């Protein structure tokens, strides 16, 4: 167990980082109540910095806090999955196109370095998710649009929770190979300065992504749970 002082300015930041990683990776599954007393004890901190961390996570949509001071990992929903997909389909291709137009030599070096990672395994852990994020973020950063970069960054933690669900429906190694090929084509288009191709590849990539599979699964589940009209 890491200590609060290991690389963090405050105990609240330490608790925030620890909880965030475990919520994103489903170690605290969506909808699960988190025992605050036990977590504080495990982390060696009081409940005050823990509550500060939970409030920050609530502001990011990763935690729900109720009037009885219970905390739970936010449940996954068909609506949020749809909203994430719609937003990413609008913004990710824009970021890729701008990256193709504006990338510098330093950006190209960063993108090539970040592209050296394997496809997400079926049981992805935080290092796998972090490597995947580094690649996409290197594309975002090459757009040199700070508002776009920060907006897409803010979506990423929520999106990772749906990616882990989508791994259940990925379809084996063939789909993983397709994703890796899309990453290769995306990188090539951005480096070549082909904005139209970069945008098109990114659009295909998002439409076939793990997040899209999770959105489809949740939409089917939501449709199946609605009561049928009585005639």
ZADO-1210 file (C-alpha; in nm, 4 decimals, padded with zeros to 6 digits):
<atoms>
<atom x="00.0000" y="00.0000" z="00.0000" code="UNK" pos="1"/>
<atom x="00.1485" y="00.3398" z="-00.0992" code="UNK" pos="2"/>
<atom x="00.1751" y="00.6080" z="00.1670" code="UNK" pos="3"/>
<atom x="-00.0032" y="00.9442" z="00.1416" code="UNK" pos="4"/>
<atom x="00.3263" y="01.1274" z="00.1183" code="UNK" pos="5"/>
<atom x="00.4557" y="00.9245" z="-00.1788" code="UNK" pos="6"/>
<atom x="00.4526" y="01.1781" z="-00.4626" code="UNK" pos="7"/>
<atom x="00.1434" y="01.3734" z="-00.3521" code="UNK" pos="8"/>
<atom x="00.1179" y="01.7232" z="-00.2069" code="UNK" pos="9"/>
<atom x="-00.1812" y="01.6433" z="00.0149" code="UNK" pos="10"/>
<atom x="-00.3601" y="01.3428" z="00.1589" code="UNK" pos="11"/>
<atom x="-00.6685" y="01.4460" z="-00.0348" code="UNK" pos="12"/>
<atom x="-00.4781" y="01.4281" z="-00.3653" code="UNK" pos="13"/>
<atom x="-00.3428" y="01.0878" z="-00.2665" code="UNK" pos="14"/>
<atom x="-00.6944" y="00.9582" z="-00.1871" code="UNK" pos="15"/>
<atom x="-00.8324" y="01.1101" z="-00.5073" code="UNK" pos="16"/>
<atom x="-00.5716" y="00.9400" z="-00.7264" code="UNK" pos="17"/>
<atom x="-00.6086" y="00.6051" z="-00.5470" code="UNK" pos="18"/>
<atom x="-00.9880" y="00.6054" z="-00.5712" code="UNK" pos="19"/>
<atom x="-00.9966" y="00.7353" z="-00.9269" code="UNK" pos="20"/>
<atom x="-00.7751" y="00.4538" z="-01.0561" code="UNK" pos="21"/>
<atom x="-00.9869" y="00.1902" z="-00.8826" code="UNK" pos="22"/>
<atom x="-01.3145" y="00.3333" z="-01.0070" code="UNK" pos="23"/>
<atom x="-01.1919" y="00.3591" z="-01.3661" code="UNK" pos="24"/>
<atom x="-01.0500" y="00.0036" z="-01.3612" code="UNK" pos="25"/>
<atom x="-01.3716" y="-00.1355" z="-01.2043" code="UNK" pos="26"/>
<atom x="-01.1939" y="-00.2496" z="-00.8884" code="UNK" pos="27"/>
<atom x="-01.4837" y="-00.0536" z="-00.7412" code="UNK" pos="28"/>
<atom x="-01.7481" y="-00.1790" z="-00.9871" code="UNK" pos="29"/>
<atom x="-02.0099" y="00.0628" z="-01.1211" code="UNK" pos="30"/>
<atom x="-02.2845" y="00.1085" z="-00.8632" code="UNK" pos="31"/>
<atom x="-02.0861" y="-00.0385" z="-00.5721" code="UNK" pos="32"/>
<atom x="-02.1078" y="00.1310" z="-00.2323" code="UNK" pos="33"/>
<atom x="-01.7660" y="00.2268" z="-00.0978" code="UNK" pos="34"/>
<atom x="-01.7048" y="00.1850" z="00.2742" code="UNK" pos="35"/>
<atom x="-01.5462" y="00.5183" z="00.3642" code="UNK" pos="36"/>
<atom x="-01.4353" y="00.4113" z="00.7106" code="UNK" pos="37"/>
<atom x="-01.2552" y="00.1078" z="00.5730" code="UNK" pos="38"/>
<atom x="-01.0990" y="00.3008" z="00.2846" code="UNK" pos="39"/>
<atom x="-00.9670" y="00.5697" z="00.5209" code="UNK" pos="40"/>
<atom x="-00.8225" y="00.2989" z="00.7430" code="UNK" pos="41"/>
<atom x="-00.6612" y="00.1183" z="00.4474" code="UNK" pos="42"/>
<atom x="-00.5061" y="00.4426" z="00.3224" code="UNK" pos="43"/>
<atom x="-00.3926" y="00.5575" z="00.6647" code="UNK" pos="44"/>
<atom x="-00.5780" y="00.8883" z="00.6462" code="UNK" pos="45"/>
<atom x="-00.8724" y="01.0481" z="00.8247" code="UNK" pos="46"/>
<atom x="-01.2168" y="01.0746" z="00.6689" code="UNK" pos="47"/>
<atom x="-01.1763" y="01.4508" z="00.6095" code="UNK" pos="48"/>
<atom x="-00.9297" y="01.4289" z="00.3163" code="UNK" pos="49"/>
<atom x="-01.1189" y="01.1229" z="00.1931" code="UNK" pos="50"/>
<atom x="-01.4412" y="01.3246" z="00.1762" code="UNK" pos="51"/>
<atom x="-01.2573" y="01.6009" z="-00.0107" code="UNK" pos="52"/>
<atom x="-01.1407" y="01.3429" z="-00.2643" code="UNK" pos="53"/>
<atom x="-01.4913" y="01.2007" z="-00.2987" code="UNK" pos="54"/>
<atom x="-01.6389" y="01.5451" z="-00.3614" code="UNK" pos="55"/>
<atom x="-01.3839" y="01.6018" z="-00.6370" code="UNK" pos="56"/>
<atom x="-01.4707" y="01.2647" z="-00.7921" code="UNK" pos="57"/>
<atom x="-01.8386" y="01.3544" z="-00.7684" code="UNK" pos="58"/>
<atom x="-01.7733" y="01.6748" z="-00.9637" code="UNK" pos="59"/>
<atom x="-01.6177" y="01.4572" z="-01.2359" code="UNK" pos="60"/>
<atom x="-01.9172" y="01.2223" z="-01.2437" code="UNK" pos="61"/>
<atom x="-01.7297" y="00.9195" z="-01.1094" code="UNK" pos="62"/>
<atom x="-01.8884" y="00.9086" z="-00.7621" code="UNK" pos="63"/>
<atom x="-02.2373" y="00.9616" z="-00.6205" code="UNK" pos="64"/>
<atom x="-02.2801" y="01.0976" z="-00.2669" code="UNK" pos="65"/>
<atom x="-02.6195" y="01.0842" z="-00.0977" code="UNK" pos="66"/>
<atom x="-02.7698" y="01.2566" z="00.2054" code="UNK" pos="67"/>
<atom x="-02.6733" y="00.9655" z="00.4305" code="UNK" pos="68"/>
<atom x="-02.3047" y="01.0146" z="00.3398" code="UNK" pos="69"/>
<atom x="-02.2911" y="00.6907" z="00.1444" code="UNK" pos="70"/>
<atom x="-02.0577" y="00.6952" z="-00.1531" code="UNK" pos="71"/>
<atom x="-02.0812" y="00.4721" z="-00.4536" code="UNK" pos="72"/>
<atom x="-01.9111" y="00.4416" z="-00.7879" code="UNK" pos="73"/>
<atom x="-02.1411" y="00.5955" z="-01.0463" code="UNK" pos="74"/>
<atom x="-02.3369" y="00.3368" z="-01.2412" code="UNK" pos="75"/>
<atom x="-02.2871" y="00.3050" z="-01.6162" code="UNK" pos="76"/>
<atom x="-02.5835" y="00.4163" z="-01.8239" code="UNK" pos="77"/>
<atom x="-02.7015" y="00.3927" z="-02.1826" code="UNK" pos="78"/>
<atom x="-02.7574" y="00.7692" z="-02.1884" code="UNK" pos="79"/>
<atom x="-02.4051" y="00.8591" z="-02.0762" code="UNK" pos="80"/>
<atom x="-02.2524" y="00.6033" z="-02.3136" code="UNK" pos="81"/>
<atom x="-02.4508" y="00.7573" z="-02.6010" code="UNK" pos="82"/>
<atom x="-02.3524" y="01.1107" z="-02.4971" code="UNK" pos="83"/>
<atom x="-01.9853" y="01.0153" z="-02.4842" code="UNK" pos="84"/>
<atom x="-02.0016" y="00.8573" z="-02.8294" code="UNK" pos="85"/>
<atom x="-02.1782" y="01.1574" z="-02.9829" code="UNK" pos="86"/>
<atom x="-01.9273" y="01.3974" z="-02.8313" code="UNK" pos="87"/>
<atom x="-01.6252" y="01.1945" z="-02.9330" code="UNK" pos="88"/>
<atom x="-01.7565" y="01.1528" z="-03.2890" code="UNK" pos="89"/>
<atom x="-01.7727" y="01.5313" z="-03.3112" code="UNK" pos="90"/>
<atom x="-01.4444" y="01.6206" z="-03.1395" code="UNK" pos="91"/>
<atom x="-01.1922" y="01.3376" z="-03.1965" code="UNK" pos="92"/>
<atom x="-01.1974" y="01.3675" z="-03.5783" code="UNK" pos="93"/>
<atom x="-01.1568" y="01.7444" z="-03.5430" code="UNK" pos="94"/>
<atom x="-00.8550" y="01.6937" z="-03.3177" code="UNK" pos="95"/>
<atom x="-00.7033" y="01.4469" z="-03.5665" code="UNK" pos="96"/>
<atom x="-00.7561" y="01.6855" z="-03.8582" code="UNK" pos="97"/>
<atom x="-00.6036" y="01.9787" z="-03.6719" code="UNK" pos="98"/>
<atom x="-00.3123" y="01.7589" z="-03.5617" code="UNK" pos="99"/>
<atom x="-00.2427" y="01.6748" z="-03.9262" code="UNK" pos="100"/>
<atom x="-00.2375" y="02.0462" z="-04.0106" code="UNK" pos="101"/>
<atom x="-00.0399" y="02.1710" z="-03.7115" code="UNK" pos="102"/>
<atom x="00.1894" y="01.8908" z="-03.5882" code="UNK" pos="103"/>
<atom x="00.5482" y="01.9844" z="-03.5208" code="UNK" pos="104"/>
<atom x="00.8606" y="01.7686" z="-03.5310" code="UNK" pos="105"/>
<atom x="00.8369" y="01.7347" z="-03.1536" code="UNK" pos="106"/>
<atom x="00.4727" y="01.6273" z="-03.1830" code="UNK" pos="107"/>
<atom x="00.5655" y="01.3626" z="-03.4378" code="UNK" pos="108"/>
<atom x="00.8342" y="01.2257" z="-03.2069" code="UNK" pos="109"/>
<atom x="00.5874" y="01.2159" z="-02.9175" code="UNK" pos="110"/>
<atom x="00.3209" y="01.0410" z="-03.1251" code="UNK" pos="111"/>
<atom x="00.5640" y="00.7796" z="-03.2522" code="UNK" pos="112"/>
<atom x="00.6865" y="00.7098" z="-02.8981" code="UNK" pos="113"/>
<atom x="00.3308" y="00.6870" z="-02.7634" code="UNK" pos="114"/>
<atom x="00.2269" y="00.4501" z="-03.0458" code="UNK" pos="115"/>
<atom x="00.4599" y="00.1794" z="-02.9127" code="UNK" pos="116"/>
<atom x="00.2009" y="-00.0156" z="-02.7132" code="UNK" pos="117"/>
<atom x="-00.0046" y="-00.3314" z="-02.7471" code="UNK" pos="118"/>
<atom x="-00.3822" y="-00.3443" z="-02.7921" code="UNK" pos="119"/>
<atom x="-00.5868" y="-00.3477" z="-02.4730" code="UNK" pos="120"/>
<atom x="-00.5996" y="-00.7021" z="-02.3319" code="UNK" pos="121"/>
<atom x="-00.9320" y="-00.8567" z="-02.2339" code="UNK" pos="122"/>
<atom x="-00.8454" y="-00.7949" z="-01.8675" code="UNK" pos="123"/>
<atom x="-00.7017" y="-00.4473" z="-01.9024" code="UNK" pos="124"/>
<atom x="-00.5369" y="-00.2845" z="-01.6001" code="UNK" pos="125"/>
<atom x="-00.4468" y="00.0779" z="-01.5348" code="UNK" pos="126"/>
<atom x="-00.1055" y="00.0583" z="-01.7127" code="UNK" pos="127"/>
<atom x="-00.2818" y="-00.0704" z="-02.0273" code="UNK" pos="128"/>
<atom x="-00.5426" y="00.2053" z="-02.0122" code="UNK" pos="129"/>
<atom x="-00.2717" y="00.4653" z="-01.9477" code="UNK" pos="130"/>
<atom x="-00.0701" y="00.3550" z="-02.2540" code="UNK" pos="131"/>
<atom x="-00.3802" y="00.3725" z="-02.4739" code="UNK" pos="132"/>
<atom x="-00.4591" y="00.7178" z="-02.3378" code="UNK" pos="133"/>
<atom x="-00.1033" y="00.8432" z="-02.4006" code="UNK" pos="134"/>
<atom x="-00.1344" y="00.7614" z="-02.7700" code="UNK" pos="135"/>
<atom x="-00.4661" y="00.9380" z="-02.8189" code="UNK" pos="136"/>
<atom x="-00.3543" y="01.2312" z="-02.6068" code="UNK" pos="137"/>
<atom x="-00.0441" y="01.2715" z="-02.8239" code="UNK" pos="138"/>
<atom x="-00.2819" y="01.3214" z="-03.1179" code="UNK" pos="139"/>
<atom x="-00.4911" y="01.5696" z="-02.9213" code="UNK" pos="140"/>
<atom x="-00.1852" y="01.7683" z="-02.8136" code="UNK" pos="141"/>
<atom x="-00.0665" y="01.7941" z="-03.1727" code="UNK" pos="142"/>
<atom x="-00.3876" y="01.9842" z="-03.2543" code="UNK" pos="143"/>
<atom x="-00.2509" y="02.2799" z="-03.0518" code="UNK" pos="144"/>
<atom x="-00.6067" y="02.3718" z="-02.9506" code="UNK" pos="145"/>
<atom x="-00.6010" y="02.3928" z="-02.5718" code="UNK" pos="146"/>
<atom x="-00.9796" y="02.4032" z="-02.5283" code="UNK" pos="147"/>
<atom x="-01.0188" y="02.0926" z="-02.7453" code="UNK" pos="148"/>
<atom x="-00.7369" y="01.9121" z="-02.5614" code="UNK" pos="149"/>
<atom x="-00.8817" y="01.9854" z="-02.2166" code="UNK" pos="150"/>
<atom x="-01.2335" y="01.8885" z="-02.3255" code="UNK" pos="151"/>
<atom x="-01.1233" y="01.5526" z="-02.4627" code="UNK" pos="152"/>
<atom x="-00.9025" y="01.4913" z="-02.1594" code="UNK" pos="153"/>
<atom x="-01.2033" y="01.5480" z="-01.9337" code="UNK" pos="154"/>
<atom x="-01.4007" y="01.2813" z="-02.1193" code="UNK" pos="155"/>
<atom x="-01.1320" y="01.0173" z="-02.0992" code="UNK" pos="156"/>
<atom x="-01.1801" y="00.8822" z="-01.7453" code="UNK" pos="157"/>
<atom x="-01.5514" y="00.8298" z="-01.8029" code="UNK" pos="158"/>
<atom x="-01.4836" y="00.6715" z="-02.1406" code="UNK" pos="159"/>
<atom x="-01.2352" y="00.4215" z="-01.9917" code="UNK" pos="160"/>
<atom x="-01.5080" y="00.2758" z="-01.7691" code="UNK" pos="161"/>
<atom x="-01.7136" y="00.2007" z="-02.0798" code="UNK" pos="162"/>
<atom x="-01.4112" y="00.0655" z="-02.2673" code="UNK" pos="163"/>
<atom x="-01.3693" y="-00.2001" z="-02.0003" code="UNK" pos="164"/>
<atom x="-01.7304" y="-00.3034" z="-02.0516" code="UNK" pos="165"/>
<atom x="-01.6775" y="-00.3070" z="-02.4285" code="UNK" pos="166"/>
<atom x="-01.3914" y="-00.5546" z="-02.3935" code="UNK" pos="167"/>
<atom x="-01.6545" y="-00.8210" z="-02.3189" code="UNK" pos="168"/>
<atom x="-01.7904" y="-00.7796" z="-02.6719" code="UNK" pos="169"/>
<atom x="-01.4678" y="-00.7058" z="-02.8564" code="UNK" pos="170"/>
<atom x="-01.4751" y="-01.0172" z="-03.0745" code="UNK" pos="171"/>
<atom x="-01.1307" y="-01.1657" z="-03.0099" code="UNK" pos="172"/>
<atom x="-00.7897" y="-01.0997" z="-03.1588" code="UNK" pos="173"/>
<atom x="-00.9226" y="-00.9991" z="-03.5018" code="UNK" pos="174"/>
<atom x="-01.0857" y="-00.6892" z="-03.3567" code="UNK" pos="175"/>
<atom x="-00.7738" y="-00.6097" z="-03.1551" code="UNK" pos="176"/>
<atom x="-00.5688" y="-00.6339" z="-03.4754" code="UNK" pos="177"/>
<atom x="-00.8135" y="-00.4023" z="-03.6535" code="UNK" pos="178"/>
<atom x="-00.7821" y="-00.1462" z="-03.3748" code="UNK" pos="179"/>
<atom x="-00.4033" y="-00.1615" z="-03.3939" code="UNK" pos="180"/>
<atom x="-00.4211" y="-00.1081" z="-03.7719" code="UNK" pos="181"/>
<atom x="-00.6468" y="00.1941" z="-03.7219" code="UNK" pos="182"/>
<atom x="-00.3937" y="00.3397" z="-03.4791" code="UNK" pos="183"/>
<atom x="-00.1207" y="00.2856" z="-03.7400" code="UNK" pos="184"/>
<atom x="-00.3263" y="00.4491" z="-04.0168" code="UNK" pos="185"/>
<atom x="-00.4199" y="00.7390" z="-03.7913" code="UNK" pos="186"/>
<atom x="-00.0587" y="00.8049" z="-03.6998" code="UNK" pos="187"/>
<atom x="00.0445" y="00.7838" z="-04.0642" code="UNK" pos="188"/>
<atom x="-00.2232" y="01.0286" z="-04.1774" code="UNK" pos="189"/>
<atom x="-00.1349" y="01.2835" z="-03.9107" code="UNK" pos="190"/>
<atom x="00.2385" y="01.2612" z="-03.9811" code="UNK" pos="191"/>
<atom x="00.1706" y="01.2928" z="-04.3570" code="UNK" pos="192"/>
<atom x="-00.0345" y="01.6064" z="-04.2957" code="UNK" pos="193"/>
<atom x="-00.3497" y="01.4538" z="-04.4505" code="UNK" pos="194"/>
<atom x="-00.6268" y="01.6155" z="-04.2451" code="UNK" pos="195"/>
<atom x="-00.9156" y="01.4560" z="-04.4377" code="UNK" pos="196"/>
<atom x="-00.7731" y="01.1057" z="-04.4008" code="UNK" pos="197"/>
<atom x="-00.6874" y="01.1579" z="-04.0336" code="UNK" pos="198"/>
<atom x="-01.0452" y="01.2698" z="-03.9652" code="UNK" pos="199"/>
<atom x="-01.1917" y="00.9762" z="-04.1617" code="UNK" pos="200"/>
<atom x="-00.9746" y="00.7182" z="-03.9848" code="UNK" pos="201"/>
<atom x="-01.0594" y="00.8635" z="-03.6462" code="UNK" pos="202"/>
<atom x="-01.4313" y="00.8559" z="-03.7268" code="UNK" pos="203"/>
<atom x="-01.4120" y="00.4857" z="-03.8219" code="UNK" pos="204"/>
<atom x="-01.2067" y="00.4207" z="-03.5110" code="UNK" pos="205"/>
<atom x="-01.4645" y="00.5792" z="-03.2786" code="UNK" pos="206"/>
<atom x="-01.7616" y="00.4089" z="-03.4498" code="UNK" pos="207"/>
<atom x="-01.6041" y="00.0669" z="-03.4001" code="UNK" pos="208"/>
<atom x="-01.4543" y="00.1385" z="-03.0584" code="UNK" pos="209"/>
<atom x="-01.4984" y="-00.0420" z="-02.7289" code="UNK" pos="210"/>
<atom x="-01.7041" y="00.2537" z="-02.6111" code="UNK" pos="211"/>
<atom x="-01.9396" y="00.2043" z="-02.9060" code="UNK" pos="212"/>
<atom x="-01.9801" y="-00.1631" z="-02.8142" code="UNK" pos="213"/>
<atom x="-02.0582" y="-00.0696" z="-02.4550" code="UNK" pos="214"/>
<atom x="-02.3127" y="00.1896" z="-02.5716" code="UNK" pos="215"/>
<atom x="-02.4841" y="-00.0708" z="-02.7884" code="UNK" pos="216"/>
<atom x="-02.4915" y="-00.3262" z="-02.5064" code="UNK" pos="217"/>
<atom x="-02.6384" y="-00.0765" z="-02.2602" code="UNK" pos="218"/>
<atom x="-02.8946" y="00.0452" z="-02.5140" code="UNK" pos="219"/>
<atom x="-03.0123" y="-00.3129" z="-02.5718" code="UNK" pos="220"/>
<atom x="-03.0354" y="-00.3713" z="-02.1969" code="UNK" pos="221"/>
<atom x="-03.2302" y="-00.0482" z="-02.1469" code="UNK" pos="222"/>
<atom x="-03.4714" y="-00.1360" z="-02.4285" code="UNK" pos="223"/>
<atom x="-03.5261" y="-00.4826" z="-02.2841" code="UNK" pos="224"/>
<atom x="-03.6071" y="-00.3437" z="-01.9411" code="UNK" pos="225"/>
<atom x="-03.8787" y="-00.1025" z="-02.0595" code="UNK" pos="226"/>
<atom x="-04.2352" y="-00.2205" z="-01.9974" code="UNK" pos="227"/>
<atom x="-04.4259" y="-00.3111" z="-02.3105" code="UNK" pos="228"/>
<atom x="-04.7291" y="-00.1080" z="-02.4043" code="UNK" pos="229"/>
<atom x="-05.0515" y="-00.2672" z="-02.2936" code="UNK" pos="230"/>
<atom x="-05.3270" y="-00.2730" z="-02.5535" code="UNK" pos="231"/>
</atoms>
